[in-house]
Amino acid sequence: MEPLLIVLAIVVVVIVVVIGIYNGLIGKRNRVDEAYSQIDVQLKRRHDLIPNLVAAVKGYMNFEQDVLTKVTEARASAIAAGAQGPAAQSVAENQLTGALRSLFAVTENYPELKANQNVMSLQEQLSTTENQISFARQHYNASVLDYNNGIQMFPAVVFAGMFGFSKREFFATEPEEQAVPTVDLSLK
């Protein structure tokens, strides 16, 4: 009778541990999904601001239509990439960021455009949104790291595959964020 109670106690402990691991992994997966939805919210805000900015600068930039076209095409590409997962979306969003940077650089050549209150407001809103996107990416990537560690570490790794938990992709940073800047302090 006593060995049966010991076996039963061990089975109960194992079941409780498995339930704990499963619930922990569900919580981590849900945090990843929530973090990704925060990126989507900020990207939608960014995508909604861009047509207003393009419309505001279009009248001033008669000779810079190719820049406006690139921004519009990059926006359309970024919206379409949203359904293709974090890797494709991050590439498309980085291209959009580059197109916006070139637009902002070109606007520096138009003093009347820099003085336009509507354009200045839209640029400020886009700048704020870019910061929020950066924070949302950091939160998402931290959540993905926590989740991936959770499903790949013992003892959860034993059960993660059984329960259908799979590795998630990071939201890649912009290439210029990955490059280490060189500093030359030599006197010439």
C-alpha positions as CSV (number, residue, x, y, z in Angstrom):
1,M,0.0,0.0,0.0
2,E,2.8,2.4,0.9
3,P,4.6,2.1,-2.5
4,L,1.3,2.8,-4.3
5,L,1.0,6.1,-2.3
6,I,4.5,7.1,-3.2
7,V,3.9,6.4,-6.9
8,L,0.6,8.3,-6.8
9,A,2.4,11.3,-5.1
10,I,5.1,11.3,-7.7
11,V,2.5,11.3,-10.5
12,V,0.6,14.1,-8.9
13,V,3.8,16.2,-8.5
14,V,4.7,15.5,-12.2
15,I,1.2,16.6,-13.3
16,V,1.4,19.8,-11.2
17,V,4.8,20.6,-12.7
18,V,3.7,20.0,-16.3
19,I,0.6,22.2,-15.7
20,G,2.8,24.9,-14.3
21,I,5.2,24.7,-17.2
22,Y,2.3,24.7,-19.7
23,N,0.7,27.7,-18.1
24,G,4.0,29.6,-17.9
25,L,4.6,29.0,-21.6
26,I,1.1,30.2,-22.5
27,G,1.7,33.4,-20.5
28,K,5.0,34.0,-22.4
29,R,3.4,33.3,-25.8
30,N,0.5,35.7,-24.9
31,R,3.1,38.4,-23.9
32,V,4.8,38.0,-27.3
33,D,1.5,38.4,-29.1
34,E,0.6,41.4,-27.1
35,A,3.9,43.0,-27.7
36,Y,3.6,42.4,-31.5
37,S,0.1,44.0,-31.4
38,Q,1.7,47.1,-29.9
39,I,4.1,47.3,-32.8
40,D,1.1,47.0,-35.2
41,V,-0.7,49.8,-33.4
42,Q,2.3,52.2,-33.8
43,L,3.0,51.1,-37.4
44,K,-0.7,51.8,-38.3
45,R,-0.4,55.2,-36.7
46,R,2.8,55.8,-38.8
47,H,1.1,54.6,-42.0
48,D,-1.9,56.8,-41.4
49,L,0.3,59.9,-40.9
50,I,2.3,59.5,-44.1
51,P,-0.4,60.3,-46.6
52,N,-1.1,63.5,-44.7
53,L,2.6,64.5,-44.8
54,V,2.9,63.7,-48.5
55,A,-0.2,65.8,-49.3
56,A,1.2,68.7,-47.2
57,V,4.5,68.8,-49.0
58,K,3.4,67.9,-52.5
59,G,2.6,71.5,-53.5
60,Y,6.0,72.8,-52.4
61,M,8.1,70.1,-53.9
62,N,7.4,70.4,-57.6
63,F,10.8,68.9,-58.6
64,E,11.0,66.2,-56.0
65,Q,8.2,63.9,-57.1
66,D,10.4,60.8,-57.1
67,V,11.0,61.2,-53.4
68,L,7.2,61.4,-52.8
69,T,6.7,58.4,-55.0
70,K,9.3,56.4,-53.1
71,V,7.7,57.2,-49.8
72,T,4.2,56.2,-51.1
73,E,5.5,53.0,-52.6
74,A,7.5,52.1,-49.4
75,R,4.4,52.8,-47.3
76,A,2.3,50.4,-49.5
77,S,5.0,47.8,-49.3
78,A,5.2,48.1,-45.5
79,I,1.4,47.7,-45.2
80,A,1.5,44.6,-47.4
81,A,4.4,43.1,-45.5
82,G,2.4,43.2,-42.2
83,A,0.8,39.9,-42.9
84,Q,4.1,38.2,-43.8
85,G,5.6,38.0,-40.3
86,P,8.1,40.0,-38.3
87,A,11.1,39.4,-40.6
88,A,9.4,40.6,-43.8
89,Q,7.7,43.4,-42.0
90,S,10.9,44.7,-40.4
91,V,12.6,44.8,-43.8
92,A,9.7,46.7,-45.4
93,E,9.5,49.1,-42.4
94,N,13.2,49.8,-42.6
95,Q,12.8,50.7,-46.3
96,L,10.0,53.1,-45.3
97,T,12.1,54.7,-42.7
98,G,14.8,55.2,-45.3
99,A,12.3,56.8,-47.7
100,L,11.0,59.1,-44.9
101,R,14.6,60.1,-44.0
102,S,15.2,61.1,-47.6
103,L,11.9,63.1,-47.6
104,F,12.9,64.9,-44.5
105,A,16.4,65.7,-45.9
106,V,14.8,67.1,-49.1
107,T,12.4,69.3,-47.1
108,E,15.4,71.0,-45.6
109,N,15.9,72.6,-49.1
110,Y,12.6,74.3,-48.9
111,P,12.5,77.1,-46.3
112,E,8.8,77.8,-46.9
113,L,8.1,74.2,-46.2
114,K,10.0,74.1,-43.0
115,A,8.0,77.1,-41.9
116,N,4.6,75.4,-42.7
117,Q,3.0,74.6,-39.3
118,N,1.1,71.6,-40.7
119,V,4.3,70.0,-42.0
120,M,6.1,70.7,-38.8
121,S,3.3,69.2,-36.8
122,L,3.2,66.1,-39.0
123,Q,7.0,65.7,-38.7
124,E,6.8,66.0,-34.9
125,Q,4.0,63.4,-34.8
126,L,6.0,61.0,-37.0
127,S,9.1,61.5,-34.9
128,T,7.1,60.7,-31.8
129,T,5.7,57.7,-33.5
130,E,9.2,56.5,-34.5
131,N,10.2,56.6,-30.9
132,Q,7.2,54.6,-29.8
133,I,7.9,52.1,-32.6
134,S,11.4,51.7,-31.2
135,F,10.2,51.1,-27.7
136,A,7.5,48.6,-29.0
137,R,10.2,46.7,-30.9
138,Q,12.4,46.6,-27.8
139,H,9.5,45.2,-25.8
140,Y,8.6,42.7,-28.4
141,N,12.1,41.5,-28.8
142,A,12.5,41.1,-25.0
143,S,9.2,39.2,-24.9
144,V,10.4,36.9,-27.7
145,L,13.7,36.3,-26.0
146,D,11.9,35.4,-22.8
147,Y,9.5,33.1,-24.7
148,N,12.2,31.4,-26.8
149,N,14.3,30.9,-23.7
150,G,11.3,29.4,-22.0
151,I,10.6,26.8,-24.7
152,Q,14.3,25.9,-25.2
153,M,15.4,25.5,-21.5
154,F,15.0,22.3,-19.5
155,P,12.5,21.1,-18.3
156,A,10.1,23.1,-20.5
157,V,11.9,21.9,-23.7
158,V,10.6,18.4,-23.0
159,F,7.0,19.5,-23.2
160,A,7.1,22.6,-25.5
161,G,7.2,20.6,-28.7
162,M,4.5,18.2,-27.4
163,F,2.2,21.2,-26.8
164,G,3.0,22.9,-30.1
165,F,5.1,25.8,-28.9
166,S,7.6,26.9,-31.5
167,K,10.3,29.5,-31.7
168,R,9.3,33.1,-32.6
169,E,11.2,35.5,-34.8
170,F,12.7,38.8,-33.5
171,F,11.7,42.1,-35.1
172,A,15.0,43.0,-36.7
173,T,16.5,46.4,-36.1
174,E,17.5,48.8,-38.8
175,P,20.8,48.0,-40.5
176,E,22.4,51.3,-39.4
177,E,21.4,50.5,-35.8
178,Q,23.4,47.2,-36.1
179,A,26.5,48.8,-37.5
180,V,29.1,50.0,-35.1
181,P,30.1,53.5,-35.8
182,T,33.8,54.2,-36.3
183,V,35.4,57.1,-34.4
184,D,38.6,58.7,-35.6
185,L,40.1,60.9,-32.9
186,S,43.4,61.4,-34.6
187,L,44.6,64.9,-35.3
188,K,45.0,65.6,-39.0
